[in-house]
Amino acid sequence: MTISAAKTIITPICPACGCSLIRLGIGSDRWAKLIYEGKEYFCCCQDCADLFSQDPAKYLKEIKDWVVCPTCLAEKPMQQTIRMEIAGWEVFFCRCPHCPKVFQKDPDHYVKRLQAEIPYDGVFGQVGYGFTKK
């Protein structure tokens, strides 16, 4: 039995709505942060934080095994993805054959983007989609 030494990519998913905060373009300075059973969770907005607070166990169960494709940023249950090890990372891709090809061209960029280490406008990061630029 071989144990994988691949690193895991950590990326925030709003537990209430199930959206990738990166895909939405919501920077870490705008995440609504909550503590539940000693663990910190990040929501895309205060409304989702309020919803999550009403029944945290329910929402955590719904997204328990969700991952985000580093290329297209689609949120999926792990069983609906393709797992690969690329450049030392354990990566879960949506089923699109194009996504792993794109990722392999610049793995460092996609890992950093998914871990919120580089800015990304996303859906709500653009002016006119409910948020304004800081």
DSSP file (Angstrom, degrees, kcal/mol; ACC not computed):
  #  RESIDUE AA STRUCTURE BP1 BP2  ACC     N-H-->O    O-->H-N    N-H-->O    O-->H-N    TCO  KAPPA ALPHA  PHI   PSI    X-CA   Y-CA   Z-CA
    1    1 A M              0   0    0      0, 0.0     2,-0.5     0, 0.0     0, 0.0   0.000 360.0 360.0 360.0 129.0    0.0    0.0    0.0
    2    2 A T        -     0   0    0      0, 0.0     2,-0.5     0, 0.0     0, 0.0  -0.850 360.0-146.8-103.3 133.1    1.4    3.4   -1.0
    3    3 A I        -     0   0    0     -2,-0.5     2,-0.2     2,-0.0     0, 0.0  -0.868  22.6-124.0 -98.9 128.2    0.6    6.5    1.0
    4    4 A S        -     0   0    0     -2,-0.5    86,-0.0     1,-0.1    -1,-0.0  -0.463  15.7-164.2 -72.0 136.8    0.4    9.6   -1.1
    5    5 A A        +     0   0    0     -2,-0.2    -1,-0.1     2,-0.1    85,-0.1   0.265  46.4 132.3 -99.8   9.3    2.7   12.5   -0.2
    6    6 A A        -     0   0    0     83,-0.1    83,-0.3     1,-0.1     2,-0.2  -0.328  58.5-119.6 -64.9 142.1    0.6   14.9   -2.2
    7    7 A K  E     -a   89   0A   0     81,-3.1    83,-3.4     1,-0.0     2,-0.4  -0.544  23.1-123.9 -81.3 147.9   -0.3   18.2   -0.6
    8    8 A T  E     -a   90   0A   0     -2,-0.2     2,-0.5    81,-0.2    83,-0.1  -0.762  15.6-131.9 -93.9 136.4   -4.0   19.1   -0.1
    9    9 A I        -     0   0    0     81,-0.7     2,-0.6    -2,-0.4   103,-0.0  -0.773  19.0-153.6 -86.4 125.3   -5.3   22.3   -1.5
   10   10 A I        +     0   0    0     -2,-0.5    -2,-0.0   101,-0.1     0, 0.0  -0.889  22.7 165.1-102.3 124.2   -7.4   24.2    1.1
   11   11 A T        -     0   0    0     -2,-0.6     2,-0.3   104,-0.1   104,-0.1  -0.998  36.3-109.6-139.9 142.6  -10.1   26.5   -0.3
   12   12 A P        -     0   0    0      0, 0.0     9,-2.0     0, 0.0    10,-0.6  -0.535  28.7-176.3 -79.1 132.5  -13.1   28.2    1.3
   13   13 A I  B     -C   20   0B   0     -2,-0.3    29,-0.3     7,-0.2     7,-0.2  -0.997  33.4-117.5-122.0 127.3  -16.6   27.0    0.5
   14   14 A C     >  -     0   0    0      5,-2.9     4,-2.2    -2,-0.4     5,-0.2  -0.490  21.1-150.2 -62.7 120.8  -19.5   28.9    2.1
   15   15 A P  T  4 S+     0   0    0      0, 0.0    -1,-0.2     0, 0.0    48,-0.1   0.754  90.2  51.1 -68.9 -22.1  -21.3   26.3    4.2
   16   16 A A  T  4 S+     0   0    0      1,-0.1    27,-0.1     3,-0.1    -2,-0.0   0.933 127.0  16.9 -81.4 -47.1  -24.7   27.9    3.8
   17   17 A C  T  4 S-     0   0    0      2,-0.1    -1,-0.1     0, 0.0    26,-0.0   0.607  94.4-127.5-103.5 -13.6  -24.9   28.3    0.0
   18   18 A G     <  +     0   0    0     -4,-2.2     2,-0.3     1,-0.3    57,-0.0   0.648  58.2 142.9  78.9  14.9  -22.1   25.9   -1.1
   19   19 A C        -     0   0    0     -5,-0.2    -5,-2.9     1,-0.0     2,-0.4  -0.668  57.0-115.1 -92.3 143.8  -20.3   28.5   -3.3
   20   20 A S  B  >  -C   13   0B   0     -2,-0.3     4,-2.0    53,-0.3    -7,-0.2  -0.623  18.2-147.0 -69.8 125.7  -16.6   28.8   -3.6
   21   21 A L  H  >>S+     0   0    0     -9,-2.0     5,-2.3    -2,-0.4     4,-0.6   0.810  99.9  54.5 -66.7 -27.1  -15.6   32.1   -2.1
   22   22 A I  H >45S+     0   0    0    -10,-0.6     3,-1.0     2,-0.2    -1,-0.2   0.940 106.0  49.8 -69.7 -47.4  -12.8   32.3   -4.7
   23   23 A R  H 345S+     0   0    0      1,-0.3   100,-2.0    50,-0.2    -2,-0.2   0.883 110.4  51.7 -58.3 -37.7  -15.2   31.7   -7.6
   24   24 A L  H 3<5S-     0   0    0     -4,-2.0   100,-2.8    98,-0.3   101,-0.7   0.706 111.3-126.0 -72.1 -17.9  -17.4   34.5   -6.2
   25   25 A G  T <<5 +     0   0    0     -3,-1.0     2,-0.8    -4,-0.6    -3,-0.2   0.765  56.2 150.8  79.0  25.5  -14.4   36.8   -6.0
   26   26 A I      < -     0   0    0     -5,-2.3    -1,-0.2     2,-0.0    -2,-0.1  -0.823  38.3-141.2 -96.1 109.6  -14.9   37.6   -2.4
   27   27 A G    >   -     0   0    0     -2,-0.8     3,-2.6     1,-0.1     4,-0.4  -0.223  25.1-105.0 -68.1 158.7  -11.5   38.3   -0.8
   28   28 A S  G >  S+     0   0    0      1,-0.3     3,-0.7     2,-0.2    -1,-0.1   0.730 118.1  67.1 -59.0 -23.3  -10.6   37.1    2.7
   29   29 A D  G 3  S+     0   0    0      1,-0.2    -1,-0.3     3,-0.0    -2,-0.1   0.655 106.1  42.4 -71.2 -13.4  -11.1   40.6    4.0
   30   30 A R  G <  S+     0   0    0     -3,-2.6    -1,-0.2     2,-0.1    -2,-0.2   0.379  84.7 118.5-113.0   2.1  -14.8   40.3    3.2
   31   31 A W    <   -     0   0    0     -3,-0.7     2,-0.7    -4,-0.4    13,-0.2  -0.464  65.1-128.9 -69.0 139.0  -15.5   36.8    4.4
   32   32 A A  E     -D   43   0C   0     11,-2.3    11,-3.0    -2,-0.1     2,-0.4  -0.824  31.8-152.8 -84.8 118.5  -18.0   36.5    7.3
   33   33 A K  E     +D   42   0C   0     -2,-0.7     2,-0.3     9,-0.2     9,-0.2  -0.787  19.0 173.9-103.6 136.2  -16.2   34.3    9.8
   34   34 A L  E     -D   41   0C   0      7,-2.6     7,-3.2    -2,-0.4     2,-0.5  -0.958  23.6-138.4-135.5 154.3  -17.9   32.1   12.3
   35   35 A I  E     +D   40   0C   0     -2,-0.3     2,-0.4     5,-0.2     5,-0.2  -0.962  22.4 175.2-112.3 130.1  -16.7   29.5   14.9
   36   36 A Y  E >  S-D   39   0C   0      3,-2.6     3,-1.9    -2,-0.5    -2,-0.0  -0.981  72.8 -16.0-136.1 123.4  -18.6   26.3   15.3
   37   37 A E  T 3  S-     0   0    0     -2,-0.4     3,-0.1     1,-0.3    -1,-0.1   0.872 129.0 -52.7  49.0  43.4  -17.4   23.5   17.6
   38   38 A G  T 3  S+     0   0    0      1,-0.2     2,-0.4     0, 0.0    -1,-0.3   0.444 116.4 108.6  80.1   1.1  -14.0   25.1   17.8
   39   39 A K  E <   -D   36   0C   0     -3,-1.9    -3,-2.6     0, 0.0     2,-0.4  -0.899  66.1-126.1-114.4 141.8  -13.4   25.3   14.0
   40   40 A E  E     -D   35   0C   0     -2,-0.4     2,-0.3    -5,-0.2    -5,-0.2  -0.690  26.4-172.3 -87.4 134.2  -13.5   28.5   11.9
   41   41 A Y  E     -D   34   0C   0     -7,-3.2    -7,-2.6    -2,-0.4     2,-0.4  -0.906  12.1-142.9-123.4 153.2  -15.8   28.7    8.9
   42   42 A F  E     -D   33   0C   0     -2,-0.3     2,-0.3   -29,-0.3    -9,-0.2  -0.967  12.4-167.6-123.1 129.1  -16.1   31.3    6.2
   43   43 A C  E     -D   32   0C   0    -11,-3.0   -11,-2.3    -2,-0.4     3,-0.1  -0.794  28.0-126.8-112.4 156.9  -19.3   32.5    4.6
   44   44 A C  S    S-     0   0    0     -2,-0.3     2,-0.3   -13,-0.2    -1,-0.1   0.747  88.9  -0.6 -74.5 -23.6  -19.7   34.6    1.5
   45   45 A C  S  > S-     0   0    0    -13,-0.1     4,-2.0     1,-0.1     5,-0.1  -0.968  75.7-100.5-157.7 168.0  -21.9   37.2    3.2
   46   46 A Q  H  > S+     0   0    0     -2,-0.3     4,-2.7     1,-0.2     5,-0.2   0.846 118.4  59.6 -66.0 -33.2  -23.5   38.0    6.5
   47   47 A D  H  > S+     0   0    0      1,-0.2     4,-2.1     2,-0.2    -1,-0.2   0.923 108.1  44.8 -60.9 -43.0  -26.9   36.6    5.3
   48   48 A C  H  > S+     0   0    0      2,-0.2     4,-3.0     1,-0.2    -1,-0.2   0.878 111.2  54.1 -67.9 -36.3  -25.3   33.2    4.7
   49   49 A A  H  X S+     0   0    0     -4,-2.0     4,-2.2     2,-0.2    -2,-0.2   0.917 109.6  47.7 -61.8 -42.3  -23.5   33.4    8.1
   50   50 A D  H  X S+     0   0    0     -4,-2.7     4,-0.9     2,-0.2    -2,-0.2   0.910 113.1  48.1 -64.1 -42.2  -26.9   34.1    9.8
   51   51 A L  H >X S+     0   0    0     -4,-2.1     3,-0.9     1,-0.2     4,-0.7   0.933 111.6  49.6 -63.1 -47.1  -28.4   31.1    7.9
   52   52 A F  H >< S+     0   0    0     -4,-3.0     3,-0.9     1,-0.2    -1,-0.2   0.883 104.8  59.1 -58.6 -40.7  -25.5   28.8    8.8
   53   53 A S  H 3< S+     0   0    0     -4,-2.2    -1,-0.2     1,-0.2    -2,-0.2   0.755  95.8  63.9 -62.7 -25.1  -25.8   29.8   12.5
   54   54 A Q  H << S-     0   0    0     -3,-0.9    -1,-0.2    -4,-0.9    -2,-0.2   0.839 129.6  -2.6 -69.5 -32.9  -29.4   28.6   12.6
   55   55 A D    XX  +     0   0    0     -3,-0.9     4,-1.6    -4,-0.7     3,-0.6  -0.385  68.3 170.7-158.5  69.4  -28.4   24.9   11.9
   56   56 A P  H 3> S+     0   0    0      0, 0.0     4,-2.7     0, 0.0     5,-0.3   0.867  78.9  56.5 -54.9 -42.2  -24.6   24.5   11.3
   57   57 A A  H 3> S+     0   0    0      1,-0.2     4,-2.0     2,-0.2     5,-0.2   0.886 105.7  52.2 -59.9 -39.3  -24.7   20.7   11.4
   58   58 A K  H <> S+     0   0    0     -3,-0.6     4,-1.6     1,-0.2    -1,-0.2   0.942 113.4  42.4 -61.0 -49.2  -27.3   20.6    8.6
   59   59 A Y  H  X S+     0   0    0     -4,-1.6     4,-1.4     1,-0.2    -2,-0.2   0.877 113.0  51.9 -70.4 -37.5  -25.2   22.8    6.3
   60   60 A L  H  < S+     0   0    0     -4,-2.7     4,-0.4     1,-0.2    -1,-0.2   0.871 107.7  53.2 -66.3 -35.5  -21.9   21.1    7.1
   61   61 A K  H >< S+     0   0    0     -4,-2.0     3,-0.8    -5,-0.3     4,-0.3   0.901 105.6  54.8 -63.6 -40.3  -23.4   17.7    6.3
   62   62 A E  H 3< S+     0   0    0     -4,-1.6    -1,-0.2     1,-0.2    -2,-0.2   0.844 120.1  29.8 -63.6 -35.0  -24.6   19.0    2.9
   63   63 A I  T >< S+     0   0    0     -4,-1.4     3,-2.0     1,-0.1    -1,-0.2   0.230  83.4 121.8-109.5  13.9  -21.1   20.2    1.8
   64   64 A K  T <  S+     0   0    0     -3,-0.8    -1,-0.1    -4,-0.4    -2,-0.1   0.826  85.5  25.9 -48.4 -45.1  -19.1   17.6    3.8
   65   65 A D  T 3  S+     0   0    0     -4,-0.3    13,-2.3    -3,-0.2    -1,-0.3   0.076  91.2 132.3-111.4  24.2  -17.2   16.1    0.8
   66   66 A W  E <   +E   77   0D   0     -3,-2.0     2,-0.3    11,-0.2    -3,-0.1  -0.496  28.5 179.2 -80.3 146.4  -17.3   19.1   -1.6
   67   67 A V  E     -E   76   0D   0      9,-2.8     9,-2.6    -2,-0.2     2,-0.5  -0.871  22.9-124.5-135.4 169.2  -14.2   20.2   -3.5
   68   68 A V  E     -E   75   0D   0     -2,-0.3    24,-0.3     7,-0.2     7,-0.2  -0.975  21.3-122.5-122.6 128.9  -13.5   23.0   -6.0
   69   69 A C     >  -     0   0    0      5,-2.4     4,-1.6    -2,-0.5    24,-0.2  -0.538  20.6-144.0 -64.8 125.1  -12.0   22.4   -9.4
   70   70 A P  T  4 S+     0   0    0      0, 0.0    -1,-0.2     0, 0.0    23,-0.1   0.723  92.4  45.5 -68.8 -19.1   -8.9   24.6   -9.4
   71   71 A T  T  4 S+     0   0    0      3,-0.1    22,-0.1     1,-0.1    -2,-0.0   0.949 130.0  15.1 -89.0 -58.2   -9.3   25.5  -13.1
   72   72 A C  T  4 S-     0   0    0      2,-0.1    -1,-0.1    22,-0.0    21,-0.0   0.552  93.9-130.0 -96.7  -8.4  -13.0   26.4  -13.6
   73   73 A L     <  +     0   0    0     -4,-1.6   -53,-0.3     1,-0.2     2,-0.3   0.705  46.8 162.0  67.5  23.9  -13.8   26.8   -9.9
   74   74 A A        -     0   0    0    -55,-0.1    -5,-2.4    -5,-0.1     2,-0.5  -0.562  36.2-133.0 -73.0 136.4  -16.9   24.5  -10.1
   75   75 A E  E     +E   68   0D   0     -2,-0.3    -7,-0.2    -7,-0.2    -9,-0.0  -0.789  37.9 162.7 -90.4 130.9  -18.0   23.2   -6.7
   76   76 A K  E     -E   67   0D   0     -9,-2.6    -9,-2.8    -2,-0.5     2,-0.2  -0.991  45.6-100.8-146.2 150.4  -18.7   19.5   -6.7
   77   77 A P  E >   -E   66   0D   0      0, 0.0     3,-2.6     0, 0.0   -11,-0.2  -0.534  45.2-115.2 -64.3 142.3  -19.2   16.5   -4.4
   78   78 A M  G >  S+     0   0    0    -13,-2.3     3,-1.6     1,-0.3   -12,-0.1   0.825 113.9  62.2 -52.9 -36.2  -15.9   14.6   -4.4
   79   79 A Q  G 3  S+     0   0    0      1,-0.3    -1,-0.3   -14,-0.1   -13,-0.1   0.611  99.5  56.7 -69.6  -9.5  -17.5   11.5   -6.0
   80   80 A Q  G <  S+     0   0    0     -3,-2.6    15,-0.3     2,-0.0    -1,-0.3   0.059 100.5  76.1-105.2  23.7  -18.4   13.6   -9.0
   81   81 A T  S <  S-     0   0    0     -3,-1.6     2,-0.5    13,-0.1    13,-0.2  -0.754  78.1-117.2-126.5 172.9  -14.8   14.7   -9.7
   82   82 A I  E     -B   93   0A   0     11,-2.5    11,-2.8    -2,-0.2     2,-0.4  -0.971  28.6-146.3-112.5 121.6  -11.6   13.2  -11.1
   83   83 A R  E     +B   92   0A   0     -2,-0.5     2,-0.3     9,-0.2     9,-0.2  -0.732  26.3 164.4 -91.2 134.0   -8.7   13.0   -8.6
   84   84 A M  E     -B   91   0A   0      7,-2.8     7,-3.4    -2,-0.4     2,-0.6  -0.960  34.9-133.0-140.4 158.9   -5.1   13.5   -9.8
   85   85 A E  E     +B   90   0A   0     -2,-0.3     2,-0.4     5,-0.2     5,-0.2  -0.977  35.1 168.4-112.6 119.3   -1.7   14.2   -8.4
   86   86 A I  E >   -B   89   0A   0      3,-2.2     3,-2.1    -2,-0.6    -2,-0.1  -0.996  63.7 -12.8-136.1 128.7    0.0   17.0  -10.3
   87   87 A A  T 3  S-     0   0    0     -2,-0.4    -1,-0.1     1,-0.3     3,-0.1   0.817 129.6 -51.3  53.1  35.4    3.1   18.9   -9.3
   88   88 A G  T 3  S+     0   0    0      1,-0.3   -81,-3.1   -82,-0.1     2,-0.4   0.505 115.2 114.3  84.7   4.0    3.0   17.5   -5.8
   89   89 A W  E <   -aB   7  86A   0     -3,-2.1    -3,-2.2   -83,-0.3     2,-0.7  -0.867  66.0-132.3-111.2 141.6   -0.7   18.5   -5.2
   90   90 A E  E     -aB   8  85A   0    -83,-3.4   -81,-0.7    -2,-0.4     2,-0.4  -0.839  39.0-172.8 -84.5 119.4   -3.8   16.3   -4.7
   91   91 A V  E     - B   0  84A   0     -7,-3.4    -7,-2.8    -2,-0.7     2,-0.6  -0.946  22.0-157.3-126.0 136.7   -6.2   17.9   -7.1
   92   92 A F  E     - B   0  83A   0     -2,-0.4     2,-0.3   -24,-0.3    -9,-0.2  -0.953  19.0-170.1-113.5 116.0   -9.9   17.3   -7.7
   93   93 A F  E     - B   0  82A   0    -11,-2.8   -11,-2.5    -2,-0.6   -24,-0.1  -0.750  27.2-113.0-103.6 149.5  -11.1   18.4  -11.2
   94   94 A C        -     0   0    0     -2,-0.3   -12,-0.2   -13,-0.2   -13,-0.1  -0.165  51.7 -92.9 -59.6 176.5  -14.6   18.6  -12.5
   95   95 A R  S    S+     0   0    0    -15,-0.3    -1,-0.1   -14,-0.1   -14,-0.1   0.468  89.4 119.0 -81.5   1.2  -15.1   16.0  -15.2
   96   96 A C    >   -     0   0    0      1,-0.2     3,-0.8     2,-0.0    -2,-0.1  -0.527  59.5-146.5 -68.5 124.4  -14.1   18.4  -18.0
   97   97 A P  T 3> S+     0   0    0      0, 0.0     4,-0.8     0, 0.0    -1,-0.2   0.728  94.6  63.4 -64.1 -21.1  -11.0   17.0  -19.8
   98   98 A H  H 3> S+     0   0    0      1,-0.2     4,-2.2     2,-0.2     5,-0.2   0.845  88.6  68.2 -72.3 -34.5   -9.9   20.6  -20.5
   99   99 A C  H <> S+     0   0    0     -3,-0.8     4,-2.5     1,-0.2     5,-0.2   0.899  99.0  46.3 -60.2 -47.5   -9.4   21.5  -16.8
  100  100 A P  H  > S+     0   0    0      0, 0.0     4,-2.3     0, 0.0    -1,-0.2   0.886 111.8  53.7 -62.0 -35.5   -6.4   19.3  -16.0
  101  101 A K  H  X S+     0   0    0     -4,-0.8     4,-0.7     2,-0.2    -2,-0.2   0.926 111.6  44.0 -62.8 -44.8   -4.7   20.4  -19.2
  102  102 A V  H >X S+     0   0    0     -4,-2.2     3,-1.1     1,-0.2     4,-0.7   0.927 112.3  53.0 -65.8 -45.0   -5.0   24.0  -18.3
  103  103 A F  H >< S+     0   0    0     -4,-2.5     3,-1.2     1,-0.3     7,-0.2   0.896 103.0  58.0 -56.6 -43.0   -4.0   23.4  -14.7
  104  104 A Q  H 3< S+     0   0    0     -4,-2.3    -1,-0.3     1,-0.3    -2,-0.2   0.709  95.4  65.1 -65.4 -20.0   -0.8   21.6  -15.8
  105  105 A K  H << S+     0   0    0     -3,-1.1    -1,-0.3    -4,-0.7    -2,-0.2   0.810 128.2   2.0 -71.4 -29.2    0.3   24.7  -17.8
  106  106 A D    XX  +     0   0    0     -3,-1.2     4,-1.7    -4,-0.7     3,-0.5  -0.360  69.0 166.7-156.3  66.9    0.7   26.7  -14.5
  107  107 A P  H 3> S+     0   0    0      0, 0.0     4,-2.6     0, 0.0     5,-0.3   0.864  78.4  58.5 -55.1 -39.8   -0.1   24.6  -11.4
  108  108 A D  H 3> S+     0   0    0      1,-0.2     4,-2.4     2,-0.2     5,-0.2   0.908 105.6  49.3 -59.2 -43.1    1.4   27.2   -9.0
  109  109 A H  H <> S+     0   0    0     -3,-0.5     4,-2.5     1,-0.2    -1,-0.2   0.942 113.3  45.2 -60.8 -49.0   -1.0   29.9  -10.3
  110  110 A Y  H  X S+     0   0    0     -4,-1.7     4,-2.2    -7,-0.2    -2,-0.2   0.858 113.5  49.4 -69.0 -35.2   -4.1   27.8   -9.9
  111  111 A V  H  X S+     0   0    0     -4,-2.6     4,-1.8    -5,-0.2    -1,-0.2   0.944 113.1  46.9 -66.3 -47.2   -3.1   26.5   -6.5
  112  112 A K  H  <>S+     0   0    0     -4,-2.4     5,-3.1    -5,-0.3     6,-0.8   0.900 112.9  49.5 -62.1 -40.9   -2.4   30.0   -5.2
  113  113 A R  H ><5S+     0   0    0     -4,-2.5     3,-1.5    -5,-0.2    -1,-0.2   0.934 111.1  49.0 -63.0 -45.2   -5.7   31.3   -6.7
  114  114 A L  H 3<5S+     0   0    0     -4,-2.2    -1,-0.2     1,-0.3    -2,-0.2   0.793 110.9  50.4 -66.5 -28.2   -7.7   28.5   -5.1
  115  115 A Q  T 3<5S-     0   0    0     -4,-1.8    -1,-0.3  -104,-0.1    -2,-0.2   0.256 116.2-114.5 -93.4  12.1   -6.0   29.1   -1.7
  116  116 A A  T < 5S+     0   0    0     -3,-1.5    -3,-0.2     2,-0.1   -88,-0.2   0.796  79.8 127.2  61.7  32.0   -6.9   32.9   -1.9
  117  117 A E      < +     0   0    0     -5,-3.1    -4,-0.2    -6,-0.2    -5,-0.1   0.603  69.9  39.7 -92.8 -13.8   -3.2   33.8   -2.1
  118  118 A I  S    S-     0   0    0     -6,-0.8    -2,-0.1    -5,-0.1    -1,-0.1  -0.975  97.0 -97.9-131.2 149.4   -3.6   35.9   -5.3
  119  119 A P        +     0   0    0      0, 0.0     2,-0.3     0, 0.0    -2,-0.1  -0.309  38.2 178.1 -67.4 147.5   -6.5   38.2   -6.1
  120  120 A Y        -     0   0    0      1,-0.1     5,-0.0   -95,-0.1    -2,-0.0  -0.935  23.5-150.4-150.1 125.2   -9.3   37.0   -8.4
  121  121 A D     >  +     0   0    0     -2,-0.3     4,-1.3     1,-0.1     5,-0.2   0.894  36.1 166.3 -66.6 -41.4  -12.3   39.1   -9.3
  122  122 A G  T  4  -     0   0    0      3,-0.2   -98,-0.3     2,-0.2     4,-0.2  -0.095  57.9 -46.8  58.2-159.7  -14.7   36.2   -9.7
  123  123 A V  T >4 S+     0   0    0   -100,-2.0     3,-0.7     1,-0.2   -98,-0.2   0.961 139.3  28.9 -74.4 -55.2  -18.5   36.8  -10.0
  124  124 A F  T 34 S+     0   0    0   -100,-2.8   -99,-0.2     1,-0.2     5,-0.2   0.502 103.0  78.7 -90.1  -4.4  -19.1   39.2   -7.1
  125  125 A G  T 3< S+     0   0    0     -4,-1.3     2,-0.4  -101,-0.7    -1,-0.2   0.592  78.9  89.0 -76.5  -8.9  -15.7   40.9   -7.2
  126  126 A Q  S X  S-     0   0    0     -3,-0.7     3,-1.6    -4,-0.2     5,-0.5  -0.727  91.7-104.7 -93.2 137.2  -16.8   42.9  -10.1
  127  127 A V  T 3  S+     0   0    0     -2,-0.4     5,-0.2     1,-0.2    -1,-0.1  -0.316 106.0  36.1 -57.0 135.7  -18.5   46.2   -9.6
  128  128 A G  T 3  S+     0   0    0      3,-1.0    -1,-0.2    -4,-0.1     4,-0.1   0.347  89.9  94.5 101.9  -5.3  -22.2   46.0  -10.2
  129  129 A Y  S <  S-     0   0    0     -3,-1.6    -2,-0.1     2,-0.5     3,-0.1  -0.156 116.2 -73.7-110.7  38.4  -22.7   42.5   -8.8
  130  130 A G  S    S+     0   0    0      1,-0.2     2,-0.3    -5,-0.1    -3,-0.1   0.311 113.4  73.9  94.2  -9.8  -23.7   43.5   -5.3
  131  131 A F        -     0   0    0     -5,-0.5    -3,-1.0    -7,-0.2    -2,-0.5  -0.911  65.0-142.7-131.8 160.0  -20.3   44.5   -4.1
  132  132 A T        -     0   0    0     -2,-0.3     2,-0.1    -5,-0.2    -6,-0.1  -0.909  32.0 -99.1-119.6 152.6  -18.0   47.5   -4.7
  133  133 A K              0   0    0     -2,-0.3    -7,-0.0     1,-0.1    -8,-0.0  -0.387 360.0 360.0 -66.2 144.0  -14.2   47.5   -5.1
  134  134 A K              0   0    0     -2,-0.1    -1,-0.1     0, 0.0    -2,-0.0   0.430 360.0 360.0 -89.7 360.0  -12.3   48.5   -2.0
